[in-house]
């Protein structure tokens, strides 16, 4: 059995990754990512060794504020206030 390593690599880029242009593009990106992930596990039982996938993330992916990220478009900002009964 192979070991599967999934690595999230933080990259502060000059130009952040582009966002999908519409909902259809977002669904295509999601489906492609799901397909790539499933393919990663297709050969997990073939032999021993390591399967490695590196996923690049930028500040927007992590929900971090940055002038670069906010200048590209609106970001979701988490609500830090507790919700519900305290």
C-alpha positions as CSV (number, residue, x, y, z in Angstrom):
1,X,0.0,0.0,0.0
2,X,1.3,3.5,-0.9
3,X,1.4,6.5,1.5
4,X,-0.6,9.5,0.2
5,X,0.8,12.9,1.1
6,X,-1.4,16.0,0.4
7,X,0.6,19.1,0.9
8,X,-0.9,22.6,1.2
9,X,1.8,25.1,0.1
10,X,1.2,28.7,1.0
11,X,2.3,31.1,-1.7
12,X,2.0,34.9,-1.5
13,X,1.8,35.7,-5.2
14,X,1.9,39.0,-6.9
15,X,-1.2,38.0,-8.7
16,X,-3.7,35.8,-6.8
17,X,-5.4,32.9,-8.5
18,X,-8.3,34.0,-10.6
19,X,-11.8,33.3,-9.4
20,X,-14.3,31.4,-11.5
21,X,-16.2,33.8,-13.9
22,X,-19.6,32.3,-13.1
23,X,-21.4,29.4,-11.3
24,X,-20.8,27.0,-14.3
25,X,-17.0,27.7,-14.1
26,X,-17.1,27.2,-10.3
27,X,-18.8,23.8,-10.8
28,X,-16.2,22.8,-13.4
29,X,-13.4,23.8,-11.1
30,X,-14.9,21.8,-8.3
31,X,-15.5,18.7,-10.5
32,X,-12.0,18.9,-11.8
33,X,-10.6,19.0,-8.3
34,X,-12.7,16.1,-7.2
35,X,-11.7,14.1,-10.3
36,X,-8.0,14.9,-9.6
37,X,-8.4,13.8,-5.9
38,X,-10.0,10.5,-6.9
39,X,-7.3,9.9,-9.4
40,X,-4.7,10.4,-6.7
41,X,-6.2,7.4,-4.8
42,X,-6.7,5.2,-7.9
43,X,-3.3,3.4,-7.5
44,X,-3.0,3.4,-3.7
45,X,-3.0,-0.4,-3.5
46,X,-0.7,-1.1,-6.5
47,X,2.7,-1.1,-4.8
48,X,4.5,0.5,-2.0
49,X,5.8,4.1,-2.2
50,X,4.5,7.6,-1.9
51,X,1.8,9.4,-3.9
52,X,2.2,13.2,-3.5
53,X,-0.2,16.1,-4.3
54,X,0.8,19.7,-3.7
55,X,-2.0,22.2,-3.5
56,X,-1.0,25.8,-3.7
57,X,-3.0,28.2,-1.6
58,X,-2.9,32.0,-1.3
59,X,-4.1,34.4,1.4
60,X,-7.7,34.4,0.1
61,X,-7.9,30.6,0.3
62,X,-7.0,30.8,4.0
63,X,-9.4,33.7,4.7
64,X,-6.6,36.1,5.5
65,X,-6.9,39.8,4.9
66,X,-4.4,41.4,2.6
67,X,-4.4,44.5,0.4
68,X,-3.7,42.2,-2.5
69,X,-6.6,39.8,-1.8
70,X,-9.2,42.5,-1.0
71,X,-8.3,44.5,-4.1
72,X,-9.3,41.6,-6.3
73,X,-12.9,41.5,-5.0
74,X,-15.0,40.9,-2.0
75,X,-13.9,38.5,0.6
76,X,-16.0,36.6,3.1
77,X,-15.2,37.9,6.6
78,X,-15.9,35.5,9.4
79,X,-18.1,36.9,12.2
80,X,-16.0,36.8,15.4
81,X,-19.1,37.4,17.6
82,X,-20.5,34.3,19.4
83,X,-23.8,33.2,18.0
84,X,-26.7,31.9,20.0
85,X,-27.1,31.7,23.7
86,X,-24.0,32.2,25.7
